[in-house]
Amino acid sequence: MSQLKSASIIIVFVFFISCAPKEDSKKMINNLAEDYVKLSLKCGVLDPDFVDAYHGPEEWRPSGNIKPDSQSLIKEAEEILKQLRNINTSGFDELWNLRHQYLIKQTIAVKTRMEIVGGKKISFDEQTKLLFDVVVPEKTQEYFEGVKEELNELLPGFGKLGDRLNNFRSQFIIPQNKLNDVFTAAIDECRRRTKEFIDLPENENFSIEYVSDKPWGAYNWYKGNYYSLIQVNTDNPKYIDGALDLAAHEGYPGHHIYNLLFEKKLLNELKWIEFSIYNLFSPQSFIAEGSANYGVNVAFSKEEKIKFEKEVLFPLAGLDVSKTEEFYKIMDLVGKLSFAGNAATRNLINGEFSDEDFIEWIMKYELKTRERAEQNLRFSKKYQSYVINYNLGEVLVEKYIENKITDSDEPAKKWKIFEDLLSKPYTASELQ
């Protein structure tokens, strides 16, 4: 009987050992994570747009006289991928599994970006899958024409629809000398609401700069230690309905909070070194941009947003509130046209559009001025398929969160789900 009992113990022990992840599996991931960071930094030397933020060991930065070539970096990425895929992850909990998959997908993106930098032609759909872990659905021309028909009814009159829209919107431009007052009030309110539901480090902070001659409208440069530099591009007009959106996107509860939570929970508490770096062309950006776009809907209900803008931001900007209901209705429709930018970028990358074709498409289907369309062209040529992270990212984040709550749930539940999304290494695949 004792022999049978001993044999049973041995079988159970062997079964446990074979099923549980060995400590050296986790150690391998830690080592490969370090390799991933060092590889990413070298990629940043070759491609200055690649590394968006880094707050890891300074001694890991490549020396200034080293200029790596894309082929050697691709081979390094392939070796890291091979080792990551061979790791035994049986018995890993959810967070370790997310980490493992995240590292694989991030490294695939490193390899893909270096292939593009090295001159390889990769189609739009291949780019979005390999760089951002998502397949992008196409919107038809009929879809855009349908939205334009609705806008046409709301904006009667003579002349092109785009001209009528831009003339109407011009009533809601924030004057340049009022921009800082309006944006500061917007970000202060977003920050106040965020702090009600998310425990922020005492030393978290940000500063704002106003810049020009950039391909983007605004940018968050996360510096580490819970600090962000937010730059706002003043090349094009800033509209009153975009002030809260911009404050939430770049600051609270958008990019600033996303980067802060990654640093606090994954880098500082878990010591996962891969979260000391943010590679722009990677699955991380899909969650970063999508959650940043959706963030204003976490901080404000639609009614709360309009109320705050009418009672606080409109007066600060010196704007008339008499046409606000009409304005918001129109802008809801204009938002649906943002997917036209995805279509234009797809055709540009795939060689089916010339620069002029791109500009004309944006003017026709996004109803933008030529100047704004040319800025869109500069962005799409520089960042390519990155454009999908804003609109499609927001759609998937919204679906992910809204599917987990009901109308009767308190706002705190939405905030909790949102914070969880911003605190773990999710990619688009997990959201879908």
TIDOVEX-564843 format. One line per 2 residues: their letters; for each residue x, y, z of C-alpha. Coordinates in steps of 0.1 Angstrom, whole numbers, plus 5000, padded with zeros to 4 digits. Example, Ala and Ser with C-alpha at 12.3 -4.5 7.8 and 13.67 -1.06 7.14 Angstrom:
! TIDOVEX-564843
as) 5123 4955 5078  5137 4989 5071
//
This chain:
! TIDOVEX-564843
ms) 5000 5000 5000  5028 5024 5009
ql) 5045 5016 4976  5013 5024 4957
ks) 5011 5057 4976  5047 5066 4969
as) 5042 5058 4932  5011 5081 4931
ii) 5031 5109 4947  5058 5105 4921
iv) 5033 5106 4892  5016 5137 4906
fv) 5050 5154 4911  5061 5146 4876
ff) 5028 5158 4862  5031 5190 4881
is) 5067 5196 4869  5057 5190 4833
ca) 5027 5212 4834  5039 5242 4854
pk) 5061 5268 4838  5096 5264 4849
ed) 5113 5294 4865  5138 5294 4838
sk) 5109 5301 4813  5102 5333 4831
km) 5139 5341 4833  5142 5335 4795
in) 5114 5360 4790  5131 5385 4812
nl) 5164 5381 4793  5146 5383 4759
ae) 5127 5414 4771  5161 5431 4777
dy) 5173 5420 4742  5141 5435 4728
vk) 5147 5468 4744  5183 5470 4733
ls) 5173 5460 4698  5146 5487 4697
lk) 5170 5513 4708  5193 5504 4679
cg) 5163 5506 4655  5157 5541 4668
vl) 5192 5551 4656  5183 5539 4621
dp) 5147 5552 4622  5144 5584 4644
df) 5106 5580 4644  5107 5545 4658
vd) 5112 5550 4696  5085 5573 4709
ay) 5097 5572 4746  5124 5555 4766
hg) 5131 5557 4803  5152 5527 4809
pe) 5190 5524 4817  5209 5551 4800
ew) 5239 5528 4794  5218 5508 4771
rp) 5215 5536 4746  5238 5529 4715
sg) 5268 5552 4712  5265 5580 4688
ni) 5290 5566 4663  5271 5534 4658
kp) 5249 5532 4627  5233 5498 4624
ds) 5219 5485 4591  5184 5472 4587
qs) 5194 5436 4577  5213 5430 4609
li) 5185 5444 4630  5160 5421 4611
ke) 5181 5391 4619  5183 5401 4656
ae) 5145 5404 4657  5141 5370 4640
ei) 5164 5354 4666  5144 5369 4695
lk) 5112 5357 4679  5125 5322 4675
ql) 5134 5320 4712  5102 5336 4724
rn) 5081 5311 4704  5100 5282 4718
in) 5094 5291 4755  5072 5267 4774
ts) 5043 5288 4788  5021 5260 4803
gf) 5008 5271 4836  5014 5308 4830
de) 4987 5331 4845  4968 5356 4824
lw) 4992 5384 4829  5023 5364 4820
nl) 5005 5350 4789  4997 5386 4779
rh) 5033 5396 4784  5046 5367 4764
qy) 5022 5373 4735  5029 5411 4737
li) 5066 5406 4733  5061 5383 4703
kq) 5038 5408 4686  5060 5438 4695
ti) 5091 5420 4681  5072 5411 4649
av) 5065 5449 4645  5102 5457 4651
kt) 5111 5433 4623  5084 5446 4600
rm) 5093 5483 4605  5130 5476 4598
ei) 5119 5458 4566  5100 5489 4555
vg) 5129 5512 4565  5152 5488 4545
gk) 5131 5494 4514  5107 5464 4514
ki) 5072 5472 4499  5045 5460 4523
sf) 5009 5465 4515  4986 5485 4537
de) 4967 5454 4550  5000 5435 4557
qt) 5013 5466 4576  4983 5469 4599
kl) 4984 5432 4607  5022 5430 4613
lf) 5027 5464 4629  4994 5468 4648
dv) 4979 5433 4652  4947 5442 4634
vv) 4929 5436 4601  4912 5468 4589
pe) 4877 5466 4574  4871 5487 4543
kt) 4845 5514 4541  4829 5518 4507
qe) 4825 5550 4487  4787 5544 4491
yf) 4792 5547 4529  4809 5581 4526
eg) 4784 5593 4501  4756 5584 4525
vk) 4772 5604 4553  4777 5634 4529
ee) 4740 5632 4520  4730 5636 4556
ln) 4754 5665 4560  4740 5681 4528
el) 4706 5682 4544  4719 5698 4575
lp) 4740 5724 4556  4717 5738 4528
gf) 4728 5764 4505  4750 5770 4474
gk) 4785 5759 4467  4805 5728 4475
lg) 4795 5709 4506  4831 5711 4520
dr) 4830 5749 4516  4797 5751 4534
ln) 4809 5729 4562  4841 5749 4567
nf) 4822 5782 4566  4798 5769 4593
rs) 4827 5755 4614  4846 5788 4612
qf) 4821 5802 4638  4836 5777 4663
ii) 4873 5784 4659  4891 5791 4692
pq) 4910 5825 4687  4948 5821 4690
nk) 4950 5844 4720  4924 5823 4738
ln) 4938 5789 4730  4959 5784 4761
dv) 4931 5795 4784  4907 5771 4768
ft) 4931 5741 4766  4943 5746 4801
aa) 4907 5747 4814  4899 5715 4794
id) 4929 5696 4807  4924 5707 4843
ec) 4888 5693 4842  4899 5661 4825
rr) 4926 5657 4852  4901 5664 4880
rt) 4877 5638 4868  4905 5612 4862
ke) 4918 5616 4897  4884 5607 4911
fi) 4887 5572 4898  4924 5564 4892
dl) 4950 5566 4919  4977 5588 4904
pe) 5013 5592 4917  5018 5624 4937
ne) 5046 5636 4914  5027 5630 4881
nf) 5027 5662 4860  5028 5676 4825
si) 5037 5708 4806  5022 5723 4775
ey) 5040 5739 4745  5025 5755 4714
vs) 5044 5746 4682  5041 5748 4644
dk) 5052 5731 4612  5043 5696 4623
pw) 5024 5668 4605  5003 5661 4635
ga) 4977 5682 4655  4991 5675 4689
yn) 5017 5651 4705  5024 5637 4740
wy) 5061 5632 4746  5063 5609 4777
kg) 5095 5616 4795  5093 5590 4823
ny) 5089 5594 4861  5052 5602 4854
ys) 5059 5634 4834  5047 5643 4799
li) 5054 5672 4776  5023 5679 4755
qv) 5028 5699 4723  4999 5715 4704
nt) 5004 5723 4667  4989 5757 4659
dn) 4993 5755 4621  4956 5748 4616
pk) 4925 5762 4634  4915 5746 4667
yi) 4878 5741 4671  4859 5744 4704
dg) 4845 5709 4703  4881 5695 4700
al) 4895 5711 4731  4882 5685 4755
dl) 4890 5657 4730  4926 5670 4727
aa) 4930 5673 4765  4916 5638 4771
he) 4936 5623 4743  4970 5637 4751
gy) 4965 5640 4788  4938 5626 4810
pg) 4928 5598 4808  4947 5593 4775
hh) 4983 5591 4766  4997 5606 4798
iy) 4977 5581 4820  4984 5551 4797
nl) 5022 5557 4798  5021 5565 4835
lf) 5002 5533 4844  5026 5512 4822
ek) 5056 5527 4840  5040 5524 4875
kl) 5025 5489 4873  5045 5470 4848
ln) 5080 5486 4849  5083 5498 4885
el) 5062 5472 4903  5067 5441 4882
kw) 5102 5451 4869  5093 5441 4833
ie) 5119 5461 4814  5102 5460 4780
fs) 5078 5487 4794  5106 5512 4797
iy) 5103 5517 4759  5075 5527 4736
nl) 5079 5518 4700  5056 5539 4679
fs) 5051 5514 4651  5038 5486 4672
pq) 5006 5470 4686  5010 5492 4717
sf) 5001 5522 4696  4968 5507 4686
ia) 4957 5505 4722  4974 5538 4731
eg) 4956 5558 4703  4923 5540 4705
sa) 4920 5544 4743  4932 5580 4741
ny) 4904 5588 4715  4878 5570 4736
gv) 4891 5585 4769  4868 5616 4767
nv) 4838 5593 4767  4850 5578 4800
af) 4855 5612 4816  4823 5627 4803
sk) 4789 5615 4791  4778 5632 4759
ee) 4755 5655 4778  4783 5664 4804
ki) 4807 5672 4776  4784 5695 4758
kf) 4774 5712 4791  4810 5718 4801
ek) 4819 5732 4767  4789 5755 4766
ev) 4792 5767 4802  4830 5769 4805
lf) 4849 5767 4772  4826 5787 4749
pl) 4828 5817 4773  4865 5814 4776
ag) 4869 5814 4739  4844 5842 4735
ld) 4821 5821 4712  4784 5823 4707
vs) 4765 5793 4720  4732 5798 4701
kt) 4741 5772 4674  4757 5746 4695
ee) 4731 5719 4692  4733 5722 4654
fy) 4771 5722 4656  4773 5690 4676
ki) 4749 5672 4654  4769 5681 4623
md) 4802 5672 4639  4789 5637 4649
lv) 4784 5631 4612  4818 5646 4602
gk) 4834 5621 4626  4821 5592 4606
ls) 4841 5605 4576  4874 5600 4593
fa) 4876 5565 4579  4881 5581 4544
gn) 4916 5588 4556  4922 5551 4560
aa) 4910 5544 4525  4932 5571 4510
tr) 4962 5559 4529  4956 5523 4518
nl) 4955 5534 4482  4986 5556 4486
in) 5007 5528 4502  4995 5503 4476
ge) 5005 5525 4448  4970 5531 4436
fs) 4969 5569 4445  4993 5596 4435
de) 4998 5625 4460  4972 5645 4441
df) 4947 5616 4441  4951 5614 4479
ie) 4945 5652 4484  4914 5652 4462
wi) 4900 5621 4480  4905 5638 4514
mk) 4889 5670 4501  4860 5651 4486
ye) 4852 5626 4514  4866 5642 4545
lk) 4855 5676 4533  4887 5692 4543
tr) 4904 5722 4528  4934 5716 4505
er) 4957 5729 4532  4944 5703 4557
ae) 4944 5676 4530  4981 5683 4523
qn) 4988 5680 4560  4971 5646 4560
lr) 4992 5636 4531  5024 5645 4550
fs) 5012 5625 4579  5003 5594 4558
kk) 5036 5595 4539  5055 5597 4572
yq) 5035 5574 4594  5018 5552 4568
sy) 4992 5528 4581  4995 5543 4616
vi) 4963 5563 4607  4941 5533 4615
ny) 4950 5534 4652  4929 5565 4659
nl) 4895 5556 4644  4895 5518 4643
ge) 4914 5518 4677  4886 5539 4692
vl) 4859 5516 4678  4874 5485 4692
ve) 4882 5500 4726  4846 5513 4728
ky) 4831 5479 4719  4854 5462 4744
ie) 4844 5484 4772  4807 5489 4764
nk) 4803 5451 4761  4814 5448 4797
it) 4789 5473 4812  4752 5480 4813
ds) 4732 5512 4813  4726 5508 4851
de) 4763 5505 4860  4779 5533 4879
pa) 4806 5553 4861  4832 5538 4884
kk) 4828 5504 4867  4836 5519 4833
wk) 4866 5536 4848  4878 5504 4864
if) 4876 5485 4831  4893 5514 4813
ed) 4921 5514 4839  4926 5477 4836
ll) 4929 5481 4798  4956 5507 4803
sk) 4974 5487 4829  4980 5454 4811
py) 4998 5446 4778  4967 5441 4757
ta) 4968 5442 4719  4940 5444 4693
se) 4937 5406 4692  4926 5405 4728
lq) 4901 5433 4723  4885 5414 4694
//
